[in-house]
Amino acid sequence: MPLTMAKAGETVTIRKVSGRDEVRQHLAELGFVADSDVTVVSEIAGNLIVQIKDSRIALDKTMANRIRI
């Protein structure tokens, strides 16, 4: 299921990142790789603020839907 389905405060594990090579590379550079844990800090209209590897990152709904948990 996509990352957008996770609730605020929930910690989930990334299973797969989809999209074009450039998009996957960009997300990987931010730490979004398979088997990484991500905590959803907050969610507003599908847009997320997540915590990954001591960083907080904002993702729009489109990007968050490419990350499978």
mmCIF file of the N, C-alpha and C atoms, coordinates in Angstrom:
data_MODEL
# 
_entry.id   MODEL 
# 
loop_
_atom_site.group_PDB 
_atom_site.id 
_atom_site.type_symbol 
_atom_site.label_atom_id 
_atom_site.label_alt_id 
_atom_site.label_comp_id 
_atom_site.label_asym_id 
_atom_site.label_entity_id 
_atom_site.label_seq_id 
_atom_site.pdbx_PDB_ins_code 
_atom_site.Cartn_x 
_atom_site.Cartn_y 
_atom_site.Cartn_z 
_atom_site.occupancy 
_atom_site.B_iso_or_equiv 
_atom_site.pdbx_formal_charge 
_atom_site.auth_seq_id 
_atom_site.auth_comp_id 
_atom_site.auth_asym_id 
_atom_site.auth_atom_id 
_atom_site.pdbx_PDB_model_num 
ATOM 1   N N  . MET A 1 1  ? 0.849  -1.184 0.000   1.00 0.00 ? 1  MET A N  1 
ATOM 2   C CA . MET A 1 1  ? 0.000  0.000  0.000   1.00 0.00 ? 1  MET A CA 1 
ATOM 3   C C  . MET A 1 1  ? 0.891  1.244  0.000   1.00 0.00 ? 1  MET A C  1 
ATOM 4   N N  . PRO A 1 2  ? 0.397  2.372  -0.471  1.00 0.00 ? 2  PRO A N  1 
ATOM 5   C CA . PRO A 1 2  ? 1.224  3.578  -0.531  1.00 0.00 ? 2  PRO A CA 1 
ATOM 6   C C  . PRO A 1 2  ? 1.433  4.211  0.844   1.00 0.00 ? 2  PRO A C  1 
ATOM 7   N N  . LEU A 1 3  ? 2.478  4.992  0.946   1.00 0.00 ? 3  LEU A N  1 
ATOM 8   C CA . LEU A 1 3  ? 2.805  5.673  2.201   1.00 0.00 ? 3  LEU A CA 1 
ATOM 9   C C  . LEU A 1 3  ? 1.678  6.592  2.655   1.00 0.00 ? 3  LEU A C  1 
ATOM 10  N N  . THR A 1 4  ? 0.884  7.104  1.728   1.00 0.00 ? 4  THR A N  1 
ATOM 11  C CA . THR A 1 4  ? -0.218 8.000  2.094   1.00 0.00 ? 4  THR A CA 1 
ATOM 12  C C  . THR A 1 4  ? -1.268 7.320  2.966   1.00 0.00 ? 4  THR A C  1 
ATOM 13  N N  . MET A 1 5  ? -1.267 5.987  3.012   1.00 0.00 ? 5  MET A N  1 
ATOM 14  C CA . MET A 1 5  ? -2.237 5.255  3.831   1.00 0.00 ? 5  MET A CA 1 
ATOM 15  C C  . MET A 1 5  ? -1.815 5.170  5.297   1.00 0.00 ? 5  MET A C  1 
ATOM 16  N N  . ALA A 1 6  ? -0.570 5.498  5.611   1.00 0.00 ? 6  ALA A N  1 
ATOM 17  C CA . ALA A 1 6  ? -0.091 5.448  6.991   1.00 0.00 ? 6  ALA A CA 1 
ATOM 18  C C  . ALA A 1 6  ? -0.677 6.616  7.785   1.00 0.00 ? 6  ALA A C  1 
ATOM 19  N N  . LYS A 1 7  ? -0.966 6.372  9.030   1.00 0.00 ? 7  LYS A N  1 
ATOM 20  C CA . LYS A 1 7  ? -1.539 7.392  9.911   1.00 0.00 ? 7  LYS A CA 1 
ATOM 21  C C  . LYS A 1 7  ? -0.435 8.168  10.625  1.00 0.00 ? 7  LYS A C  1 
ATOM 22  N N  . ALA A 1 8  ? -0.751 9.379  11.069  1.00 0.00 ? 8  ALA A N  1 
ATOM 23  C CA . ALA A 1 8  ? 0.204  10.207 11.805  1.00 0.00 ? 8  ALA A CA 1 
ATOM 24  C C  . ALA A 1 8  ? 0.642  9.470  13.069  1.00 0.00 ? 8  ALA A C  1 
ATOM 25  N N  . GLY A 1 9  ? 1.951  9.476  13.316  1.00 0.00 ? 9  GLY A N  1 
ATOM 26  C CA . GLY A 1 9  ? 2.512  8.810  14.474  1.00 0.00 ? 9  GLY A CA 1 
ATOM 27  C C  . GLY A 1 9  ? 2.909  7.365  14.215  1.00 0.00 ? 9  GLY A C  1 
ATOM 28  N N  . GLU A 1 10 ? 2.535  6.832  13.081  1.00 0.00 ? 10 GLU A N  1 
ATOM 29  C CA . GLU A 1 10 ? 2.817  5.435  12.748  1.00 0.00 ? 10 GLU A CA 1 
ATOM 30  C C  . GLU A 1 10 ? 4.206  5.304  12.115  1.00 0.00 ? 10 GLU A C  1 
ATOM 31  N N  . THR A 1 11 ? 4.941  4.270  12.513  1.00 0.00 ? 11 THR A N  1 
ATOM 32  C CA . THR A 1 11 ? 6.240  3.961  11.905  1.00 0.00 ? 11 THR A CA 1 
ATOM 33  C C  . THR A 1 11 ? 6.063  2.755  11.006  1.00 0.00 ? 11 THR A C  1 
ATOM 34  N N  . VAL A 1 12 ? 6.491  2.890  9.752   1.00 0.00 ? 12 VAL A N  1 
ATOM 35  C CA . VAL A 1 12 ? 6.327  1.831  8.763   1.00 0.00 ? 12 VAL A CA 1 
ATOM 36  C C  . VAL A 1 12 ? 7.662  1.550  8.081   1.00 0.00 ? 12 VAL A C  1 
ATOM 37  N N  . THR A 1 13 ? 7.750  0.427  7.405   1.00 0.00 ? 13 THR A N  1 
ATOM 38  C CA . THR A 1 13 ? 8.958  0.044  6.682   1.00 0.00 ? 13 THR A CA 1 
ATOM 39  C C  . THR A 1 13 ? 8.693  0.134  5.188   1.00 0.00 ? 13 THR A C  1 
ATOM 40  N N  . ILE A 1 14 ? 9.605  0.761  4.468   1.00 0.00 ? 14 ILE A N  1 
ATOM 41  C CA . ILE A 1 14 ? 9.481  0.900  3.017   1.00 0.00 ? 14 ILE A CA 1 
ATOM 42  C C  . ILE A 1 14 ? 9.755  -0.451 2.365   1.00 0.00 ? 14 ILE A C  1 
ATOM 43  N N  . ARG A 1 15 ? 8.883  -0.857 1.473   1.00 0.00 ? 15 ARG A N  1 
ATOM 44  C CA . ARG A 1 15 ? 9.054  -2.117 0.741   1.00 0.00 ? 15 ARG A CA 1 
ATOM 45  C C  . ARG A 1 15 ? 9.576  -1.873 -0.671  1.00 0.00 ? 15 ARG A C  1 
ATOM 46  N N  . LYS A 1 16 ? 9.120  -0.787 -1.315  1.00 0.00 ? 16 LYS A N  1 
ATOM 47  C CA . LYS A 1 16 ? 9.503  -0.527 -2.703  1.00 0.00 ? 16 LYS A CA 1 
ATOM 48  C C  . LYS A 1 16 ? 9.286  0.945  -3.017  1.00 0.00 ? 16 LYS A C  1 
ATOM 49  N N  . VAL A 1 17 ? 10.107 1.489  -3.913  1.00 0.00 ? 17 VAL A N  1 
ATOM 50  C CA . VAL A 1 17 ? 9.927  2.854  -4.408  1.00 0.00 ? 17 VAL A CA 1 
ATOM 51  C C  . VAL A 1 17 ? 9.767  2.749  -5.916  1.00 0.00 ? 17 VAL A C  1 
ATOM 52  N N  . SER A 1 18 ? 8.665  3.280  -6.429  1.00 0.00 ? 18 SER A N  1 
ATOM 53  C CA . SER A 1 18 ? 8.407  3.198  -7.865  1.00 0.00 ? 18 SER A CA 1 
ATOM 54  C C  . SER A 1 18 ? 8.566  4.575  -8.505  1.00 0.00 ? 18 SER A C  1 
ATOM 55  N N  . GLY A 1 19 ? 8.498  4.597  -9.833  1.00 0.00 ? 19 GLY A N  1 
ATOM 56  C CA . GLY A 1 19 ? 8.619  5.851  -10.571 1.00 0.00 ? 19 GLY A CA 1 
ATOM 57  C C  . GLY A 1 19 ? 9.783  5.803  -11.542 1.00 0.00 ? 19 GLY A C  1 
ATOM 58  N N  . ARG A 1 20 ? 9.998  6.914  -12.246 1.00 0.00 ? 20 ARG A N  1 
ATOM 59  C CA . ARG A 1 20 ? 11.105 7.003  -13.190 1.00 0.00 ? 20 ARG A CA 1 
ATOM 60  C C  . ARG A 1 20 ? 12.437 6.918  -12.450 1.00 0.00 ? 20 ARG A C  1 
ATOM 61  N N  . ASP A 1 21 ? 13.482 6.585  -13.179 1.00 0.00 ? 21 ASP A N  1 
ATOM 62  C CA . ASP A 1 21 ? 14.812 6.433  -12.573 1.00 0.00 ? 21 ASP A CA 1 
ATOM 63  C C  . ASP A 1 21 ? 15.235 7.683  -11.818 1.00 0.00 ? 21 ASP A C  1 
ATOM 64  N N  . GLU A 1 22 ? 14.968 8.868  -12.389 1.00 0.00 ? 22 GLU A N  1 
ATOM 65  C CA . GLU A 1 22 ? 15.378 10.124 -11.740 1.00 0.00 ? 22 GLU A CA 1 
ATOM 66  C C  . GLU A 1 22 ? 14.640 10.315 -10.417 1.00 0.00 ? 22 GLU A C  1 
ATOM 67  N N  . VAL A 1 23 ? 13.377 9.965  -10.407 1.00 0.00 ? 23 VAL A N  1 
ATOM 68  C CA . VAL A 1 23 ? 12.563 10.119 -9.188  1.00 0.00 ? 23 VAL A CA 1 
ATOM 69  C C  . VAL A 1 23 ? 13.039 9.151  -8.114  1.00 0.00 ? 23 VAL A C  1 
ATOM 70  N N  . ARG A 1 24 ? 13.262 7.898  -8.496  1.00 0.00 ? 24 ARG A N  1 
ATOM 71  C CA . ARG A 1 24 ? 13.744 6.901  -7.532  1.00 0.00 ? 24 ARG A CA 1 
ATOM 72  C C  . ARG A 1 24 ? 15.113 7.292  -6.980  1.00 0.00 ? 24 ARG A C  1 
ATOM 73  N N  . GLN A 1 25 ? 15.973 7.819  -7.838  1.00 0.00 ? 25 GLN A N  1 
ATOM 74  C CA . GLN A 1 25 ? 17.309 8.245  -7.394  1.00 0.00 ? 25 GLN A CA 1 
ATOM 75  C C  . GLN A 1 25 ? 17.189 9.397  -6.393  1.00 0.00 ? 25 GLN A C  1 
ATOM 76  N N  . HIS A 1 26 ? 16.334 10.363 -6.697  1.00 0.00 ? 26 HIS A N  1 
ATOM 77  C CA . HIS A 1 26 ? 16.146 11.513 -5.803  1.00 0.00 ? 26 HIS A CA 1 
ATOM 78  C C  . HIS A 1 26 ? 15.633 11.054 -4.433  1.00 0.00 ? 26 HIS A C  1 
ATOM 79  N N  . LEU A 1 27 ? 14.639 10.175 -4.429  1.00 0.00 ? 27 LEU A N  1 
ATOM 80  C CA . LEU A 1 27 ? 14.102 9.672  -3.164  1.00 0.00 ? 27 LEU A CA 1 
ATOM 81  C C  . LEU A 1 27 ? 15.146 8.856  -2.407  1.00 0.00 ? 27 LEU A C  1 
ATOM 82  N N  . ALA A 1 28 ? 15.961 8.078  -3.135  1.00 0.00 ? 28 ALA A N  1 
ATOM 83  C CA . ALA A 1 28 ? 17.019 7.299  -2.488  1.00 0.00 ? 28 ALA A CA 1 
ATOM 84  C C  . ALA A 1 28 ? 18.038 8.217  -1.816  1.00 0.00 ? 28 ALA A C  1 
ATOM 85  N N  . GLU A 1 29 ? 18.355 9.336  -2.455  1.00 0.00 ? 29 GLU A N  1 
ATOM 86  C CA . GLU A 1 29 ? 19.300 10.289 -1.868  1.00 0.00 ? 29 GLU A CA 1 
ATOM 87  C C  . GLU A 1 29 ? 18.750 10.912 -0.590  1.00 0.00 ? 29 GLU A C  1 
ATOM 88  N N  . LEU A 1 30 ? 17.429 10.984 -0.483  1.00 0.00 ? 30 LEU A N  1 
ATOM 89  C CA . LEU A 1 30 ? 16.796 11.500 0.733   1.00 0.00 ? 30 LEU A CA 1 
ATOM 90  C C  . LEU A 1 30 ? 16.664 10.426 1.814   1.00 0.00 ? 30 LEU A C  1 
ATOM 91  N N  . GLY A 1 31 ? 16.946 9.164  1.454   1.00 0.00 ? 31 GLY A N  1 
ATOM 92  C CA . GLY A 1 31 ? 16.883 8.079  2.428   1.00 0.00 ? 31 GLY A CA 1 
ATOM 93  C C  . GLY A 1 31 ? 15.730 7.122  2.235   1.00 0.00 ? 31 GLY A C  1 
ATOM 94  N N  . PHE A 1 32 ? 14.915 7.351  1.212   1.00 0.00 ? 32 PHE A N  1 
ATOM 95  C CA . PHE A 1 32 ? 13.762 6.487  0.955   1.00 0.00 ? 32 PHE A CA 1 
ATOM 96  C C  . PHE A 1 32 ? 14.192 5.294  0.123   1.00 0.00 ? 32 PHE A C  1 
ATOM 97  N N  . VAL A 1 33 ? 14.706 4.267  0.797   1.00 0.00 ? 33 VAL A N  1 
ATOM 98  C CA . VAL A 1 33 ? 15.141 3.032  0.145   1.00 0.00 ? 33 VAL A CA 1 
ATOM 99  C C  . VAL A 1 33 ? 14.451 1.861  0.837   1.00 0.00 ? 33 VAL A C  1 
ATOM 100 N N  . ALA A 1 34 ? 14.414 0.718  0.153   1.00 0.00 ? 34 ALA A N  1 
ATOM 101 C CA . ALA A 1 34 ? 13.756 -0.470 0.700   1.00 0.00 ? 34 ALA A CA 1 
ATOM 102 C C  . ALA A 1 34 ? 14.353 -0.841 2.056   1.00 0.00 ? 34 ALA A C  1 
ATOM 103 N N  . ASP A 1 35 ? 13.510 -1.286 2.952   1.00 0.00 ? 35 ASP A N  1 
ATOM 104 C CA . ASP A 1 35 ? 13.843 -1.728 4.308   1.00 0.00 ? 35 ASP A CA 1 
ATOM 105 C C  . ASP A 1 35 ? 14.204 -0.596 5.264   1.00 0.00 ? 35 ASP A C  1 
ATOM 106 N N  . SER A 1 36 ? 13.964 0.661  4.879   1.00 0.00 ? 36 SER A N  1 
ATOM 107 C CA . SER A 1 36 ? 14.165 1.790  5.792   1.00 0.00 ? 36 SER A CA 1 
ATOM 108 C C  . SER A 1 36 ? 12.870 2.040  6.553   1.00 0.00 ? 36 SER A C  1 
ATOM 109 N N  . ASP A 1 37 ? 13.002 2.473  7.804   1.00 0.00 ? 37 ASP A N  1 
ATOM 110 C CA . ASP A 1 37 ? 11.830 2.823  8.607   1.00 0.00 ? 37 ASP A CA 1 
ATOM 111 C C  . ASP A 1 37 ? 11.530 4.304  8.459   1.00 0.00 ? 37 ASP A C  1 
ATOM 112 N N  . VAL A 1 38 ? 10.236 4.616  8.338   1.00 0.00 ? 38 VAL A N  1 
ATOM 113 C CA . VAL A 1 38 ? 9.761  5.984  8.176   1.00 0.00 ? 38 VAL A CA 1 
ATOM 114 C C  . VAL A 1 38 ? 8.654  6.216  9.203   1.00 0.00 ? 38 VAL A C  1 
ATOM 115 N N  . THR A 1 39 ? 8.707  7.346  9.884   1.00 0.00 ? 39 THR A N  1 
ATOM 116 C CA . THR A 1 39 ? 7.642  7.720  10.814  1.00 0.00 ? 39 THR A CA 1 
ATOM 117 C C  . THR A 1 39 ? 6.867  8.884  10.229  1.00 0.00 ? 39 THR A C  1 
ATOM 118 N N  . VAL A 1 40 ? 5.551  8.740  10.144  1.00 0.00 ? 40 VAL A N  1 
ATOM 119 C CA . VAL A 1 40 ? 4.698  9.820  9.645   1.00 0.00 ? 40 VAL A CA 1 
ATOM 120 C C  . VAL A 1 40 ? 4.470  10.791 10.797  1.00 0.00 ? 40 VAL A C  1 
ATOM 121 N N  . VAL A 1 41 ? 4.926  12.027 10.623  1.00 0.00 ? 41 VAL A N  1 
ATOM 122 C CA . VAL A 1 41 ? 4.779  13.049 11.663  1.00 0.00 ? 41 VAL A CA 1 
ATOM 123 C C  . VAL A 1 41 ? 3.395  13.683 11.574  1.00 0.00 ? 41 VAL A C  1 
ATOM 124 N N  . SER A 1 42 ? 3.003  14.089 10.362  1.00 0.00 ? 42 SER A N  1 
ATOM 125 C CA . SER A 1 42 ? 1.668  14.651 10.175  1.00 0.00 ? 42 SER A CA 1 
ATOM 126 C C  . SER A 1 42 ? 1.224  14.473 8.733   1.00 0.00 ? 42 SER A C  1 
ATOM 127 N N  . GLU A 1 43 ? -0.101 14.602 8.541   1.00 0.00 ? 43 GLU A N  1 
ATOM 128 C CA . GLU A 1 43 ? -0.692 14.434 7.222   1.00 0.00 ? 43 GLU A CA 1 
ATOM 129 C C  . GLU A 1 43 ? -1.784 15.463 7.045   1.00 0.00 ? 43 GLU A C  1 
ATOM 130 N N  . ILE A 1 44 ? -1.722 16.193 5.922   1.00 0.00 ? 44 ILE A N  1 
ATOM 131 C CA . ILE A 1 44 ? -2.755 17.180 5.593   1.00 0.00 ? 44 ILE A CA 1 
ATOM 132 C C  . ILE A 1 44 ? -3.099 17.007 4.121   1.00 0.00 ? 44 ILE A C  1 
ATOM 133 N N  . ALA A 1 45 ? -4.334 16.587 3.838   1.00 0.00 ? 45 ALA A N  1 
ATOM 134 C CA . ALA A 1 45 ? -4.836 16.401 2.475   1.00 0.00 ? 45 ALA A CA 1 
ATOM 135 C C  . ALA A 1 45 ? -3.946 15.483 1.644   1.00 0.00 ? 45 ALA A C  1 
ATOM 136 N N  . GLY A 1 46 ? -3.391 14.458 2.266   1.00 0.00 ? 46 GLY A N  1 
ATOM 137 C CA . GLY A 1 46 ? -2.550 13.507 1.540   1.00 0.00 ? 46 GLY A CA 1 
ATOM 138 C C  . GLY A 1 46 ? -1.085 13.877 1.488   1.00 0.00 ? 46 GLY A C  1 
ATOM 139 N N  . ASN A 1 47 ? -0.764 15.135 1.779   1.00 0.00 ? 47 ASN A N  1 
ATOM 140 C CA . ASN A 1 47 ? 0.625  15.570 1.845   1.00 0.00 ? 47 ASN A CA 1 
ATOM 141 C C  . ASN A 1 47 ? 1.177  15.198 3.218   1.00 0.00 ? 47 ASN A C  1 
ATOM 142 N N  . LEU A 1 48 ? 2.421  14.721 3.250   1.00 0.00 ? 48 LEU A N  1 
ATOM 143 C CA . LEU A 1 48 ? 2.974  14.182 4.484   1.00 0.00 ? 48 LEU A CA 1 
ATOM 144 C C  . LEU A 1 48 ? 4.225  14.907 4.940   1.00 0.00 ? 48 LEU A C  1 
ATOM 145 N N  . ILE A 1 49 ? 4.424  14.942 6.232   1.00 0.00 ? 49 ILE A N  1 
ATOM 146 C CA . ILE A 1 49 ? 5.718  15.272 6.820   1.00 0.00 ? 49 ILE A CA 1 
ATOM 147 C C  . ILE A 1 49 ? 6.164  13.995 7.500   1.00 0.00 ? 49 ILE A C  1 
ATOM 148 N N  . VAL A 1 50 ? 7.334  13.493 7.086   1.00 0.00 ? 50 VAL A N  1 
ATOM 149 C CA . VAL A 1 50 ? 7.834  12.226 7.616   1.00 0.00 ? 50 VAL A CA 1 
ATOM 150 C C  . VAL A 1 50 ? 9.202  12.426 8.237   1.00 0.00 ? 50 VAL A C  1 
ATOM 151 N N  . GLN A 1 51 ? 9.518  11.534 9.157   1.00 0.00 ? 51 GLN A N  1 
ATOM 152 C CA . GLN A 1 51 ? 10.847 11.523 9.763   1.00 0.00 ? 51 GLN A CA 1 
ATOM 153 C C  . GLN A 1 51 ? 11.554 10.276 9.287   1.00 0.00 ? 51 GLN A C  1 
ATOM 154 N N  . ILE A 1 52 ? 12.744 10.480 8.701   1.00 0.00 ? 52 ILE A N  1 
ATOM 155 C CA . ILE A 1 52 ? 13.548 9.372  8.228   1.00 0.00 ? 52 ILE A CA 1 
ATOM 156 C C  . ILE A 1 52 ? 15.005 9.702  8.486   1.00 0.00 ? 52 ILE A C  1 
ATOM 157 N N  . LYS A 1 53 ? 15.693 8.810  9.181   1.00 0.00 ? 53 LYS A N  1 
ATOM 158 C CA . LYS A 1 53 ? 17.120 8.978  9.482   1.00 0.00 ? 53 LYS A CA 1 
ATOM 159 C C  . LYS A 1 53 ? 17.443 10.355 10.071  1.00 0.00 ? 53 LYS A C  1 
ATOM 160 N N  . ASP A 1 54 ? 16.801 10.726 11.155  1.00 0.00 ? 54 ASP A N  1 
ATOM 161 C CA . ASP A 1 54 ? 17.046 11.982 11.876  1.00 0.00 ? 54 ASP A CA 1 
ATOM 162 C C  . ASP A 1 54 ? 16.714 13.232 11.078  1.00 0.00 ? 54 ASP A C  1 
ATOM 163 N N  . SER A 1 55 ? 15.951 13.124 10.002  1.00 0.00 ? 55 SER A N  1 
ATOM 164 C CA . SER A 1 55 ? 15.547 14.285 9.199   1.00 0.00 ? 55 SER A CA 1 
ATOM 165 C C  . SER A 1 55 ? 14.036 14.274 9.030   1.00 0.00 ? 55 SER A C  1 
ATOM 166 N N  . ARG A 1 56 ? 13.468 15.463 8.965   1.00 0.00 ? 56 ARG A N  1 
ATOM 167 C CA . ARG A 1 56 ? 12.048 15.591 8.653   1.00 0.00 ? 56 ARG A CA 1 
ATOM 168 C C  . ARG A 1 56 ? 11.931 16.107 7.233   1.00 0.00 ? 56 ARG A C  1 
ATOM 169 N N  . ILE A 1 57 ? 11.105 15.436 6.448   1.00 0.00 ? 57 ILE A N  1 
ATOM 170 C CA . ILE A 1 57 ? 10.966 15.757 5.034   1.00 0.00 ? 57 ILE A CA 1 
ATOM 171 C C  . ILE A 1 57 ? 9.488  15.872 4.700   1.00 0.00 ? 57 ILE A C  1 
ATOM 172 N N  . ALA A 1 58 ? 9.142  16.890 3.912   1.00 0.00 ? 58 ALA A N  1 
ATOM 173 C CA . ALA A 1 58 ? 7.773  17.057 3.435   1.00 0.00 ? 58 ALA A CA 1 
ATOM 174 C C  . ALA A 1 58 ? 7.650  16.413 2.061   1.00 0.00 ? 58 ALA A C  1 
ATOM 175 N N  . LEU A 1 59 ? 6.604  15.619 1.887   1.00 0.00 ? 59 LEU A N  1 
ATOM 176 C CA . LEU A 1 59 ? 6.340  14.955 0.612   1.00 0.00 ? 59 LEU A CA 1 
ATOM 177 C C  . LEU A 1 59 ? 4.940  15.302 0.152   1.00 0.00 ? 59 LEU A C  1 
ATOM 178 N N  . ASP A 1 60 ? 4.802  15.653 -1.133  1.00 0.00 ? 60 ASP A N  1 
ATOM 179 C CA . ASP A 1 60 ? 3.455  15.860 -1.640  1.00 0.00 ? 60 ASP A CA 1 
ATOM 180 C C  . ASP A 1 60 ? 2.802  14.504 -1.905  1.00 0.00 ? 60 ASP A C  1 
ATOM 181 N N  . LYS A 1 61 ? 1.509  14.530 -2.155  1.00 0.00 ? 61 LYS A N  1 
ATOM 182 C CA . LYS A 1 61 ? 0.755  13.299 -2.310  1.00 0.00 ? 61 LYS A CA 1 
ATOM 183 C C  . LYS A 1 61 ? 1.300  12.425 -3.448  1.00 0.00 ? 61 LYS A C  1 
ATOM 184 N N  . THR A 1 62 ? 1.716  13.060 -4.552  1.00 0.00 ? 62 THR A N  1 
ATOM 185 C CA . THR A 1 62 ? 2.241  12.304 -5.700  1.00 0.00 ? 62 THR A CA 1 
ATOM 186 C C  . THR A 1 62 ? 3.483  11.516 -5.337  1.00 0.00 ? 62 THR A C  1 
ATOM 187 N N  . MET A 1 63 ? 4.436  12.163 -4.675  1.00 0.00 ? 63 MET A N  1 
ATOM 188 C CA . MET A 1 63 ? 5.667  11.479 -4.268  1.00 0.00 ? 63 MET A CA 1 
ATOM 189 C C  . MET A 1 63 ? 5.381  10.405 -3.228  1.00 0.00 ? 63 MET A C  1 
ATOM 190 N N  . ALA A 1 64 ? 4.538  10.704 -2.275  1.00 0.00 ? 64 ALA A N  1 
ATOM 191 C CA . ALA A 1 64 ? 4.223  9.738  -1.217  1.00 0.00 ? 64 ALA A CA 1 
ATOM 192 C C  . ALA A 1 64 ? 3.544  8.495  -1.783  1.00 0.00 ? 64 ALA A C  1 
ATOM 193 N N  . ASN A 1 65 ? 2.774  8.635  -2.852  1.00 0.00 ? 65 ASN A N  1 
ATOM 194 C CA . ASN A 1 65 ? 2.118  7.482  -3.459  1.00 0.00 ? 65 ASN A CA 1 
ATOM 195 C C  . ASN A 1 65 ? 3.104  6.564  -4.162  1.00 0.00 ? 65 ASN A C  1 
ATOM 196 N N  . ARG A 1 66 ? 4.283  7.042  -4.479  1.00 0.00 ? 66 ARG A N  1 
ATOM 197 C CA . ARG A 1 66 ? 5.300  6.214  -5.143  1.00 0.00 ? 66 ARG A CA 1 
ATOM 198 C C  . ARG A 1 66 ? 6.053  5.344  -4.153  1.00 0.00 ? 66 ARG A C  1 
ATOM 199 N N  . ILE A 1 67 ? 5.908  5.621  -2.863  1.00 0.00 ? 67 ILE A N  1 
ATOM 200 C CA . ILE A 1 67 ? 6.615  4.868  -1.832  1.00 0.00 ? 67 ILE A CA 1 
ATOM 201 C C  . ILE A 1 67 ? 5.645  3.830  -1.276  1.00 0.00 ? 67 ILE A C  1 
ATOM 202 N N  . ARG A 1 68 ? 5.993  2.549  -1.450  1.00 0.00 ? 68 ARG A N  1 
ATOM 203 C CA . ARG A 1 68 ? 5.153  1.446  -0.990  1.00 0.00 ? 68 ARG A CA 1 
ATOM 204 C C  . ARG A 1 68 ? 5.634  0.927  0.352   1.00 0.00 ? 68 ARG A C  1 
ATOM 205 N N  . ILE A 1 69 ? 4.670  0.658  1.233   1.00 0.00 ? 69 ILE A N  1 
ATOM 206 C CA . ILE A 1 69 ? 5.007  0.158  2.570   1.00 0.00 ? 69 ILE A CA 1 
ATOM 207 C C  . ILE A 1 69 ? 4.414  -1.223 2.777   1.00 0.00 ? 69 ILE A C  1 
# 
